[in-house]
């Protein structure tokens, strides 16, 4: 070592300690817990459907007031930011599936796309005696809840209207923008 020819001792590559093994998967995660939270929030939305109907009518008026801006920017360019906001709000409140053809105002603030069979015009024949779903027995039937919510709403008889089948071409698009554009077109046609 005195002559400087000795090299410092190094550990061979095979002698490295292996990284501690981490448990795979999130901690304190439960799919059942997530499902219960979604059912709880959806149930709140149905119980407060009259208030949410009132709120949505005000919000629709605000969106219509911004029609000039959407038209100037272009509805196609406004689609992404508005649909992201819509997905966040409606996803939390109604467990929205972003079908692009929202009928919450007709179905008591209960999204029919949450039905495992995705029925848009009423319940299937398998609703259980306790009002729960035949496919997911621990879940309340979406259409039973829709009926309960619609009875509280001012426009509650809209649940009796037959809905068109879902157009897959509109999936993941903003129903808010579509409704705003249609309302503006009706106003312009009257003028």
Secondary structure by P-SEA (a helix, b strand, c coil): ccccccccccccccccccccccccccccccaaaaaaaaaaaaaaaaaaaaaaaaaaaaaaaaaaaaaaaaaaaccccaaaaaaaaaaaaaaaaccccccccccccccccccccccccccccccccccccccccccccccccaaaaaaaaaaaccccccccccccccccccccccaaaaaaaaaaaaaaaac
